[in-house]
């Protein structure tokens, strides 16, 4: 299985095979066993004030409800869009 360095895509312009330039404005990608537990610290590091969880029904069941609980425990009150 090939490992992908996602950092090479973040905050950079990249020329695509379609001949257009695309930009990924995502600042952080976190892949780990305890990624949801690390979200409150990432939010604080970035200085975000308004948090929105965007999810479909499957993601809500798998991670959205737990993420909301984790955030609320840290006094971060997200808005949810499902």
N, C-alpha and C positions, 0 to 999 in steps of 0.2 A: 504494500500500500504506500503510495507516494504522499509525503508530508508537504503541506502547502504553507508557505510563510505568508500569512495574511497581512503582515505589516507592510509588505511591498505594495499593497493595494490602497492603503489608508492615506487619506489626505494628499493624494497625488493625482495628476492628470495622466491618463494612459491612452495611447492611440490604439484603436480597436481595428480588427480586420474589416469592419464596415467602413473604415476610413474616417470615422468620427473620433473626437477626443471625449473620453468619459472621465468623470471624477467621482470618487467615493469619499463623501464627507464624513463617514463614520470615523470616530476618533479612537475607539477601543473595541477590540474583539477579545472576548475572554472565553476560552474553552477549558473547562476543568470540571472535576467531579462535584465541587462545591461552588460552582459559579454563581448560583443564586444568592448564596450567603455573602458573596463579595460585592454584590450590586450596591448596597447602601454606601460602602466606602468609596466606590467609584463615583457615585452621585455626589458625595461630599467633596472628593478631590477635584471634580470638574466644576463645582460651585453651582450646580443646577438647582433651581428653585421650584420649577413646575415640572412634575413628572407625569407622564402618560404611559399607561400600559396598553399597547395595541395587540390584540390577540384574536384568533378565531376560536371556535368552541373546543377544538382538540387541544390547542395550546393552553387555553384557560384551564382545562382539567389537568393537564400534565404539569404545568409550571405557573400559570398566571395566578391561581389562588394562593399558592405557596409564596410566590414573590410578593404579592400584596401583603400577606401576613408578615413576612420578613421586613418589608419597608415600614409598615405601621409600628412594628416593635421598636424601630429606630426613629419614630416620630416623623416619618416621611409619608405624606398622604397623597398617593397617586390618583389620577383620574383614570378610569378604565373605558376602553372602547372595544366592543366585541361585535 
